[in-house]
Amino acid sequence: MDQAPASDSQTARPRIPYDEFSMFHENAAEFGLEWNGPPEVRRQSVGLGDGRQLSSLVWGPDEPEIVFLHGGAQNAHTWDTVLLALGRPALCIDLPGHGHSDGGRAGALGLDDNAADVAAVIGALAPRARAVVGMSLGGLTSLALAGGHPELVRALILVDITPGFSRERSRAITDFVNGPETFPDFDAILARTVQFNPTRTESSLRRGILHNAQQLDDGSWVWRHARHRQSDVAAPPVDMAERAAKLWEVVSGLAVPLMLVRGMRPQSVVGDEDEAELRRRNPGARVEHVAEAGHSVQGDDPVTLARLINDFVSSR
């Protein structure tokens, strides 16, 4: 006797539970950090006056000392291990079109718009922050922030980015981000992530996916940034390329301390010529090389990055 077709409930893929504040102990264990219980972290949104909101993670009970801006196609949780190692009150912002934030102005994710949106959040939640840390897209946004809202940037740390970014050097990153918009199950999205991140542990990549993707009602998975999918989420858009010269001028004119933290593995997007140009334009800048990191210094060697940030901020 033939079996009846399975019902939707019988064939539906299992739901994978997600609590964004439940995995910090895994971050600590992976990098040998002391664990004294869950850190005090809350999610808080700030309205932008046009119906949109940006969402952030606020670390600690005190006013944030440092603001963190993540890279393209990432989210505020990319800094989790850094913050656990750093132990300072901080604000980690989900950029427009990323994480739990709404999309960019008029559907755009240009640097000036990003900077204006971020300025509103910093003004509301961390107006006296001692430093801004920006990685990749977040680093370029932080330069635009320093140029347009200098009162909010008292020191600047660029993580593996300069205005001299190259599409060719970032090709592997954009190839990953420009892949499928949806995945039939968690195994599929994990397999692709492992393929493009061979130096990272599977457990860290699993955490990253849970933070950066969401499971739909049919059990499939979609990247959170794909909700606002457009070419300038996945790769440096034309706006960035056209603004490179202006951002170099920001570097030249910075009146606050500047540090570049450069990953030295081949996955880095910063070349020797970029570092030389930054030194030429800002002779007082501090430059640090992290041997065991690629583009994602916060993912590859978060403890070293935390030490460098702490030393830089404390020395001011």
C-alpha positions, 0 to 999 in steps of 0.5 A: 500500500502506497504511503500518503505524501508527507505533510508540510509539517513532516517535511519542514526543516528543523528550526535552529534556535538562536539567542544572540546573547547565549554564545559568548562563552564559546568565544571566550573558550576558543581564545582562552579568555577568562570566563566569569559569566555572561557579559552585560550586553544589550541591544538598543535601537536609535531612530533616524527621524525618517522611519528607519532605525539603526540597531546596536550592541551596547557593552557594559553598564557605563557610557561607551568608551569606544565605537566599533563599525563592522565590515560589509556583509557583517554585523555588530557581533563580529567584535564579540571576542574583541570586546570580551578580551578588551573589557571596556564599555563599547558601542557596536553598531549594525551599519545600514542594511546590515544585522538588525538595522534598517536599510540605507537612505533611499536604498543607498549605502553610500559612505556619506549617508552611512556616516550621517546615520552612524553620527546620529547613533553615536550622538545618542549613545556614545557622544564622548567616546574616546575612539572609533574603530572601523574595519573595511566598509566600517573603516571607510565609513569612519573616515567619512565620519571624521571628515563630516562629523569630526567632533565625534571622532577623538581617535581613529583605528582602521582595521585592514583598510585604507582609501587605497582599497583594490577590487582585485585584492578584495575579490575573494571576499566579494565572490563569497558575498555575491554567492547565493542569496538563499540556502536550502538548509544550515548545512549548505550555508555552513559549507559555503562559509567554510569553503571561503574561510579555511583558516577559521574553526567551524565552531566560530563560523557556525556562530558567525552564521547564526548572528549574520543570517536568519532562518525563514519559515520554510527552513531555508536561510538568508543572509541578513544583509541580503534583505537589502541586497544591492551591489554596494553591500557586497563590494566597494560601490562606485561611490567608494571608488570615486570618494577615495581621493577625498578620503585620502584628504581626510587622512591627511587632515586628521588632527586626532591620533590614527592607527592602522592595524593591518593583517599580513596574511594574503587575505588582507586587502591592504598592500604595501603601497597603501601603508606607505601612502597612509604614512606619507599623508599622516606621518604620526600614524601608528601602524601595526602588523598582525602576522596571523590575520587576514582581512578579518583581524577581529576574527583571526586574531581578536586577542591581539587586536584587543591588546592593540586597541587598549594600548592605543586608547590608554596611551592618549 
